[in-house]
């Protein structure tokens, strides 16, 4: 290890701001307005059902979905063959 002359052995560190902020956050006994709004929205089943109805999946429909499944089937054929050879059973018939 190399030591540099004229430098202190330890460097004093100022008190951390995050520790002070963490201590003041622990003292708060009341939830924030954002936490209250999230808690209210989760309790309401109508809001949950409305959000669930707006979910869109990244899957094509109809013949486009079949084309994608065929493409992925060809792409993963080698892995399926290796797995069937490893197990010794033709699982993907």
DSSP file (Angstrom, degrees, kcal/mol; ACC not computed):
  #  RESIDUE AA STRUCTURE BP1 BP2  ACC     N-H-->O    O-->H-N    N-H-->O    O-->H-N    TCO  KAPPA ALPHA  PHI   PSI    X-CA   Y-CA   Z-CA
    1    1 A X              0   0    0      0, 0.0     2,-0.4     0, 0.0     0, 0.0   0.000 360.0 360.0 360.0 141.1    0.0    0.0    0.0
    2    2 A X        -     0   0    0      2,-0.0     2,-0.4     0, 0.0     0, 0.0  -0.810 360.0-157.6-100.0 134.7    1.3    3.4   -0.8
    3    3 A X        -     0   0    0     -2,-0.4     2,-0.5     0, 0.0     0, 0.0  -0.934   7.1-145.2-113.9 138.3    1.0    6.3    1.6
    4    4 A X    >   -     0   0    0     -2,-0.4     3,-0.9     3,-0.0     2,-0.0  -0.871  21.4-126.2-102.7 128.2    1.0    9.9    0.6
    5    5 A X  T 3  S+     0   0    0     -2,-0.5     3,-0.1     1,-0.2    -1,-0.0  -0.335  86.9  27.8 -71.8 155.0    2.7   12.3    3.0
    6    6 A X  T 3  S+     0   0    0      1,-0.2     2,-0.4    -2,-0.0    -1,-0.2   0.601  93.3 111.1  69.8  17.4    1.0   15.4    4.4
    7    7 A X  S <  S-     0   0    0     -3,-0.9    -1,-0.2     4,-0.0     4,-0.0  -0.938  74.0-107.8-115.2 144.0   -2.5   13.9    4.1
    8    8 A X        -     0   0    0     -2,-0.4     3,-0.1     1,-0.1    -1,-0.0  -0.333  22.6-126.1 -66.6 152.2   -4.7   13.0    7.1
    9    9 A X  S    S+     0   0    0      1,-0.2     2,-0.4     2,-0.0    -1,-0.1   0.916  95.3  26.1 -66.5 -43.9   -5.1    9.3    7.8
   10   10 A X  S    S-     0   0    0     -3,-0.0     2,-0.6     0, 0.0    -1,-0.2  -0.948  77.9-135.1-121.1 144.3   -8.9    9.5    7.8
   11   11 A X        -     0   0    0     -2,-0.4     2,-0.1    -3,-0.1    -4,-0.0  -0.861  25.0-126.0 -98.2 122.1  -11.0   12.0    6.1
   12   12 A X        -     0   0    0     -2,-0.6     2,-0.4     1,-0.0    -1,-0.0  -0.458  23.5-147.4 -68.6 137.7  -13.8   13.5    8.3
   13   13 A X        -     0   0    0     -2,-0.1     3,-0.1     3,-0.0    -1,-0.0  -0.882  11.7-123.2-108.3 137.2  -17.2   13.1    6.7
   14   14 A X        -     0   0    0     -2,-0.4     3,-0.1     1,-0.1    -1,-0.0  -0.332  47.5 -79.2 -69.9 159.6  -20.0   15.7    7.2
   15   15 A X        -     0   0    0      1,-0.1     2,-0.2     2,-0.1    -1,-0.1  -0.325  54.7-106.9 -60.8 141.5  -23.3   14.4    8.6
   16   16 A X     >  -     0   0    0      1,-0.1     4,-1.2    -3,-0.1    -1,-0.1  -0.477  15.7-150.6 -75.2 135.6  -25.4   12.7    6.0
   17   17 A X  H  > S+     0   0    0     -2,-0.2     4,-2.4     1,-0.2     5,-0.2   0.823  96.5  59.0 -73.1 -31.5  -28.5   14.5    4.7
   18   18 A X  H  > S+     0   0    0      1,-0.2     4,-2.5     2,-0.2    -1,-0.2   0.860 102.5  52.6 -68.6 -33.2  -30.3   11.3    4.0
   19   19 A X  H  > S+     0   0    0      2,-0.2     4,-2.2     1,-0.2    -1,-0.2   0.910 110.7  47.4 -67.5 -39.9  -30.0   10.1    7.6
   20   20 A X  H  X S+     0   0    0     -4,-1.2     4,-1.9     2,-0.2    -2,-0.2   0.910 113.9  47.3 -65.6 -41.0  -31.6   13.4    8.7
   21   21 A X  H  X S+     0   0    0     -4,-2.4     4,-1.9     1,-0.2    -2,-0.2   0.883 110.9  52.0 -67.4 -37.7  -34.4   13.1    6.2
   22   22 A X  H  X S+     0   0    0     -4,-2.5     4,-1.8     2,-0.2    -2,-0.2   0.897 108.8  50.4 -65.5 -40.6  -35.0    9.5    7.1
   23   23 A X  H  X S+     0   0    0     -4,-2.2     4,-1.0     1,-0.2    -1,-0.2   0.897 111.8  47.1 -64.9 -39.8  -35.3   10.4   10.8
   24   24 A X  H  X S+     0   0    0     -4,-1.9     4,-0.7     1,-0.2    -1,-0.2   0.833 109.7  54.4 -72.1 -30.0  -37.8   13.1   10.0
   25   25 A X  H >< S+     0   0    0     -4,-1.9     3,-0.6     1,-0.2    -1,-0.2   0.852 104.7  53.9 -70.2 -33.5  -39.8   10.8    7.8
   26   26 A X  H 3< S+     0   0    0     -4,-1.8    -1,-0.2     1,-0.2    -2,-0.2   0.784 101.6  60.1 -70.3 -25.8  -40.1    8.2   10.5
   27   27 A X  H 3< S+     0   0    0     -4,-1.0     2,-0.4    -5,-0.1    -1,-0.2   0.744  81.9  97.3 -73.7 -22.5  -41.6   10.9   12.8
   28   28 A X    <<  +     0   0    0     -4,-0.7    -3,-0.0    -3,-0.6    -4,-0.0  -0.538  46.8 178.8 -72.2 123.3  -44.5   11.5   10.5
   29   29 A X        +     0   0    0     -2,-0.4     2,-0.4     2,-0.1    -1,-0.2   0.530  58.6  78.9-100.9  -8.4  -47.5    9.5   11.7
   30   30 A X  S    S-     0   0    0      1,-0.0    -2,-0.0     0, 0.0     2,-0.0  -0.854  82.3-119.7-104.6 133.6  -49.9   10.7    9.0
   31   31 A X        -     0   0    0     -2,-0.4    -2,-0.1     1,-0.1    -1,-0.0  -0.311  33.8-104.4 -68.8 155.0  -49.9    9.2    5.5
   32   32 A X     >  -     0   0    0      1,-0.1     4,-2.0     4,-0.0     5,-0.2  -0.292  29.3-108.1 -73.8 162.3  -49.2   11.5    2.5
   33   33 A X  H  > S+     0   0    0      1,-0.2     4,-2.2     2,-0.2     5,-0.1   0.848 120.5  54.3 -61.0 -33.4  -52.0   12.6    0.2
   34   34 A X  H  > S+     0   0    0      2,-0.2     4,-2.3     1,-0.2    -1,-0.2   0.916 107.4  49.7 -66.8 -41.8  -50.6   10.4   -2.5
   35   35 A X  H  > S+     0   0    0      1,-0.2     4,-2.1     2,-0.2    -2,-0.2   0.881 110.4  51.1 -63.9 -37.8  -50.7    7.4   -0.3
   36   36 A X  H  X S+     0   0    0     -4,-2.0     4,-2.1     2,-0.2    -1,-0.2   0.918 110.1  48.9 -64.6 -43.3  -54.3    8.2    0.7
   37   37 A X  H  X S+     0   0    0     -4,-2.2     4,-2.2     1,-0.2    -2,-0.2   0.898 111.8  48.8 -64.9 -40.8  -55.4    8.5   -3.0
   38   38 A X  H  X S+     0   0    0     -4,-2.3     4,-1.9     1,-0.2    -1,-0.2   0.908 110.7  50.8 -65.2 -41.5  -53.7    5.2   -3.9
   39   39 A X  H  X S+     0   0    0     -4,-2.1     4,-1.3     1,-0.2    -2,-0.2   0.889 111.2  48.4 -64.0 -38.8  -55.4    3.4   -0.9
   40   40 A X  H  X S+     0   0    0     -4,-2.1     4,-1.1     1,-0.2    -1,-0.2   0.902 110.7  50.0 -67.9 -41.0  -58.8    4.8   -1.9
   41   41 A X  H  < S+     0   0    0     -4,-2.2    -1,-0.2     1,-0.2    -2,-0.2   0.843 109.0  52.2 -69.4 -31.7  -58.4    3.7   -5.6
   42   42 A X  H  < S+     0   0    0     -4,-1.9    -1,-0.2     1,-0.2    -2,-0.2   0.840 106.8  53.3 -72.0 -32.5  -57.4    0.2   -4.6
   43   43 A X  H  < S+     0   0    0     -4,-1.3     2,-0.7    -5,-0.2    -1,-0.2   0.766  90.3  85.8 -73.1 -25.2  -60.4   -0.2   -2.3
   44   44 A X     X  -     0   0    0     -4,-1.1     4,-1.5     1,-0.2     3,-0.3  -0.681  60.9-164.8 -83.6 111.8  -62.9    0.7   -5.1
   45   45 A X  H  > S+     0   0    0     -2,-0.7     4,-2.5     1,-0.2     5,-0.2   0.794  86.9  60.5 -68.1 -26.6  -63.8   -2.4   -7.2
   46   46 A X  H  > S+     0   0    0      2,-0.2     4,-2.2     1,-0.2    -1,-0.2   0.897 104.4  49.0 -66.5 -39.0  -65.3   -0.3  -10.0
   47   47 A X  H  > S+     0   0    0     -3,-0.3     4,-2.3     2,-0.2    -1,-0.2   0.904 111.8  49.6 -65.7 -40.8  -62.0    1.4  -10.5
   48   48 A X  H  X S+     0   0    0     -4,-1.5     4,-2.2     2,-0.2    -2,-0.2   0.913 111.8  47.2 -65.1 -42.8  -60.2   -1.9  -10.6
   49   49 A X  H  X S+     0   0    0     -4,-2.5     4,-1.7     2,-0.2    -1,-0.2   0.880 111.8  51.1 -68.1 -36.6  -62.6   -3.4  -13.1
   50   50 A X  H  X S+     0   0    0     -4,-2.2     4,-0.7     2,-0.2    -2,-0.2   0.910 111.8  47.0 -65.7 -41.2  -62.4   -0.3  -15.3
   51   51 A X  H >< S+     0   0    0     -4,-2.3     3,-0.7     1,-0.2    -2,-0.2   0.881 110.4  53.3 -67.1 -36.8  -58.6   -0.5  -15.3
   52   52 A X  H >< S+     0   0    0     -4,-2.2     3,-1.2     1,-0.2    -1,-0.2   0.842 103.8  56.4 -66.9 -32.6  -58.7   -4.2  -16.0
   53   53 A X  H 3< S+     0   0    0     -4,-1.7    -1,-0.2     1,-0.2    -2,-0.2   0.700 102.6  56.5 -72.7 -17.8  -61.0   -3.6  -19.1
   54   54 A X  T << S+     0   0    0     -4,-0.7     2,-0.3    -3,-0.7    -1,-0.2   0.329  78.1 118.6 -95.1   7.0  -58.4   -1.2  -20.6
   55   55 A X    <   -     0   0    0     -3,-1.2     2,-0.4    -4,-0.1    -3,-0.0  -0.594  45.4-165.6 -77.5 131.6  -55.5   -3.7  -20.6
   56   56 A X        -     0   0    0     -2,-0.3     2,-0.3     2,-0.0    -2,-0.1  -0.969   6.9-147.6-118.0 132.8  -54.2   -4.5  -24.0
   57   57 A X        -     0   0    0     -2,-0.4     2,-1.4     2,-0.1    -2,-0.0  -0.697  21.1-121.4 -98.1 151.6  -51.9   -7.5  -24.6
   58   58 A X  S    S+     0   0    0     -2,-0.3     2,-0.4     2,-0.0    -1,-0.0  -0.342  75.2 114.2 -86.7  54.7  -49.2   -7.6  -27.2
   59   59 A X        -     0   0    0     -2,-1.4    -2,-0.1     9,-0.0     6,-0.1  -0.992  62.7-130.8-125.3 129.9  -50.7  -10.5  -29.0
   60   60 A X        -     0   0    0     -2,-0.4     2,-0.3     4,-0.2    -2,-0.0  -0.304  26.2-125.4 -71.0 165.4  -52.1  -10.4  -32.6
   61   61 A X    >   -     0   0    0      4,-0.1     3,-1.2     3,-0.0     4,-0.3  -0.772  58.3  -9.3-113.0 157.5  -55.5  -11.8  -33.2
   62   62 A X  T >> S-     0   0    0     -2,-0.3     4,-1.5     1,-0.3     3,-0.6  -0.299 126.8  -4.4  67.3-136.1  -56.8  -14.4  -35.7
   63   63 A X  H 3> S+     0   0    0      1,-0.2     4,-2.0     2,-0.2    -1,-0.3   0.745 130.4  62.7 -69.3 -21.8  -54.6  -15.7  -38.4
   64   64 A X  H <> S+     0   0    0     -3,-1.2     4,-2.0     2,-0.2    -1,-0.2   0.868 102.2  50.6 -68.5 -35.2  -51.8  -13.3  -37.5
   65   65 A X  H <> S+     0   0    0     -3,-0.6     4,-2.4    -4,-0.3    -2,-0.2   0.907 109.5  50.5 -67.1 -41.3  -51.6  -15.0  -34.1
   66   66 A X  H  X S+     0   0    0     -4,-1.5     4,-2.3     1,-0.2    -2,-0.2   0.888 109.4  51.6 -63.2 -38.7  -51.3  -18.4  -35.8
   67   67 A X  H  X S+     0   0    0     -4,-2.0     4,-2.3     2,-0.2    -1,-0.2   0.906 110.2  48.5 -64.7 -41.1  -48.5  -17.1  -38.0
   68   68 A X  H  X S+     0   0    0     -4,-2.0     4,-2.6     2,-0.2    -2,-0.2   0.902 110.5  50.8 -66.3 -40.8  -46.6  -15.8  -35.0
   69   69 A X  H  X S+     0   0    0     -4,-2.4     4,-2.1     2,-0.2    -2,-0.2   0.893 111.1  48.9 -63.2 -39.3  -47.0  -19.2  -33.2
   70   70 A X  H  X S+     0   0    0     -4,-2.3     4,-2.2     2,-0.2    -2,-0.2   0.916 111.2  49.7 -65.5 -42.5  -45.7  -21.0  -36.3
   71   71 A X  H  X S+     0   0    0     -4,-2.3     4,-2.2     1,-0.2    -2,-0.2   0.929 113.1  45.7 -61.8 -45.9  -42.7  -18.6  -36.5
   72   72 A X  H  X S+     0   0    0     -4,-2.6     4,-2.1     1,-0.2    -1,-0.2   0.849 109.3  56.9 -67.4 -32.9  -41.9  -19.1  -32.9
   73   73 A X  H  < S+     0   0    0     -4,-2.1     4,-0.2    -5,-0.2    -1,-0.2   0.913 110.2  43.5 -62.7 -43.0  -42.3  -22.8  -33.2
   74   74 A X  H >< S+     0   0    0     -4,-2.2     3,-1.0     1,-0.2     4,-0.4   0.887 112.3  54.2 -67.7 -38.8  -39.7  -23.0  -36.0
   75   75 A X  H 3< S+     0   0    0     -4,-2.2     3,-0.3     1,-0.2     4,-0.2   0.861 115.5  38.1 -65.1 -35.6  -37.4  -20.6  -34.1
   76   76 A X  T 3X S+     0   0    0     -4,-2.1     4,-2.0     1,-0.2    -1,-0.2   0.270  85.1 104.0-100.0  11.3  -37.5  -22.8  -30.9
   77   77 A X  H <> S+     0   0    0     -3,-1.0     4,-2.5     1,-0.2     5,-0.2   0.895  78.6  52.9 -61.3 -41.4  -37.4  -26.2  -32.8
   78   78 A X  H  > S+     0   0    0     -4,-0.4     4,-2.4    -3,-0.3    -1,-0.2   0.907 108.9  49.5 -62.8 -41.5  -33.7  -26.8  -32.0
   79   79 A X  H  > S+     0   0    0     -4,-0.2     4,-2.2     2,-0.2    -1,-0.2   0.896 110.7  50.3 -64.5 -39.6  -34.3  -26.2  -28.3
   80   80 A X  H  X S+     0   0    0     -4,-2.0     4,-2.5     2,-0.2    -2,-0.2   0.906 110.3  50.1 -64.3 -41.0  -37.2  -28.6  -28.3
   81   81 A X  H  X S+     0   0    0     -4,-2.5     4,-2.1     1,-0.2    -2,-0.2   0.917 110.8  48.9 -63.8 -42.9  -35.2  -31.3  -30.1
   82   82 A X  H  X S+     0   0    0     -4,-2.4     4,-2.1     1,-0.2    -1,-0.2   0.898 111.9  49.4 -63.7 -39.8  -32.3  -30.9  -27.5
   83   83 A X  H  X S+     0   0    0     -4,-2.2     4,-2.6     2,-0.2     5,-0.3   0.905 110.3  49.4 -66.4 -41.6  -34.8  -31.2  -24.6
   84   84 A X  H  X S+     0   0    0     -4,-2.5     4,-2.3     1,-0.2     5,-0.4   0.866 111.7  49.2 -67.8 -33.8  -36.4  -34.3  -26.0
   85   85 A X  H  < S+     0   0    0     -4,-2.1    -1,-0.2     2,-0.2    -2,-0.2   0.878 112.2  49.1 -69.2 -36.6  -33.0  -35.9  -26.6
   86   86 A X  H  < S+     0   0    0     -4,-2.1    -2,-0.2    -5,-0.2    -1,-0.2   0.919 119.0  36.9 -67.9 -44.5  -32.0  -35.0  -23.0
   87   87 A X  H  < S-     0   0    0     -4,-2.6    -2,-0.2     2,-0.2    -1,-0.2   0.834 100.8-134.5 -78.4 -33.5  -35.2  -36.4  -21.5
   88   88 A X  S  < S+     0   0    0     -4,-2.3     2,-0.4     1,-0.3    -3,-0.2   0.506  72.9  97.8  91.2   5.4  -35.4  -39.3  -23.9
   89   89 A X  S    S-     0   0    0     -5,-0.4     2,-1.5    -6,-0.2    -1,-0.3  -0.979  78.8-123.2-126.9 138.5  -39.1  -38.8  -24.5
   90   90 A X        +     0   0    0     -2,-0.4     3,-0.2     1,-0.2    -9,-0.1  -0.652  40.8 167.8 -80.9  92.3  -40.7  -37.0  -27.4
   91   91 A X        +     0   0    0     -2,-1.5     2,-1.1     1,-0.2    -1,-0.2   0.820  61.1  60.7 -78.3 -33.1  -42.6  -34.5  -25.4
   92   92 A X              0   0    0      1,-0.2    -1,-0.2    -3,-0.2    -8,-0.0  -0.591 360.0 360.0-102.4  72.0  -43.6  -32.1  -28.2
   93   93 A X              0   0    0     -2,-1.1    -1,-0.2    -3,-0.2    -2,-0.1   0.426 360.0 360.0 -99.3 360.0  -45.6  -34.2  -30.6
